[in-house]
């Protein structure tokens, strides 16, 4: 049974994920703002092997990123909905699934806010939220179970 299901806006591409997220990010970097057309992106991080396309096939577009490694975006060819990303600078086989594409986003865990140094001035993360001006040390933030799962998908 799938933990999460989602799709693009037109329904041409749908997916299922058979795991819980390793972590959830609310990313405030300028690239995520541009890609989503919003103040930040909600990314649920999963092992790539856990994400299964159940209908259609997303198109892949490689973009430049500040790391010098490609940022690969997977989107629907028909409606251009951004479904997930792969950051080639990351040495793991993981995908960053866009929270807004979930069929039921109420199951989404609370996010960690990252790259808040470039957040919109009018946005303030909740007092109880974990927030970082840039990225963070994964070992200091991720739950132990997620770290174990992450080690299984190292490249």
GIUR-V332366 format. One record per residue. SS is DSSP state (H for helix, E for strand, - for the rest). OMEGA is omega as a letter, one per 20 degrees, with the letter a starting at -180 (999 if undefined). D_CENTER is the distance of its C-alpha to the mean C-alpha in Angstrom with 1 decimal. Layout:
BEGIN
ss->{SS SS}
omega->{OMEGA OMEGA}
d_center->{D_CENTER D_CENTER}
END
This chain:
BEGIN
ss->{- - - E E E E - - - - - - E E E E - - - - - E E E E E - - H H H H H H H - - - - E E E E E E E H H H E E E E E - - - E E E E E - - - - - - - E E E E E - - - - - - E E E E E E - - - - E - E E E E E H H H E - - H H H - - - - E E E - H H H - - - - - - - - - - - - E - - - - - - H H H H - - H H H H H H H H - - E -}
omega->{a r a r r a r a a r a r r a r r a r r a r r r r r a a a a r r r a a a a a a r r r a r a a r a a a a a r a r a r r r a r r r r r r a a r a r a a r a r r a a r r r a r a r r a r a a r r a r r a a a a r r r r a r r a r r a r a a a r r r r r a a a r r r a a a r a a a r r a r a a a a a r a a r r r r r r r a r r 999}
d_center->{21.4 17.7 15.8 13.4 14.3 13.1 14.3 14.7 17.1 20.2 19.5 20.1 17.0 16.0 14.2 14.5 12.9 15.7 14.1 12.8 9.5 10.3 9.0 7.1 6.8 8.6 8.7 12.2 12.8 14.9 12.8 10.0 13.0 14.7 12.0 11.6 15.2 14.5 14.8 11.2 7.6 6.2 2.6 4.3 5.1 8.0 11.0 11.2 14.6 13.4 11.9 15.1 15.9 18.8 20.1 20.0 18.1 15.4 16.6 15.2 15.7 15.7 15.7 17.2 15.5 17.4 17.2 19.3 17.0 15.4 11.9 11.8 10.5 11.2 13.0 16.0 19.3 21.1 19.2 16.6 13.7 10.4 8.8 6.1 6.5 8.5 9.9 13.5 14.5 12.8 15.5 13.7 12.8 9.2 6.4 2.6 3.9 5.1 7.2 10.1 10.6 11.5 15.3 15.7 13.2 16.0 15.0 11.7 12.5 13.1 10.6 11.6 12.2 11.9 13.9 16.1 18.9 17.8 17.0 19.4 22.7 23.0 19.9 20.5 18.1 20.0 22.6 21.3 17.7 16.8 16.3 16.5 17.9 15.9 13.9 15.7 17.3 15.1 18.4 19.2 16.2 14.7 17.0 19.5 18.4 14.9 16.6 19.0 16.4 14.7 18.2 18.7 16.3 17.5 18.8}
END
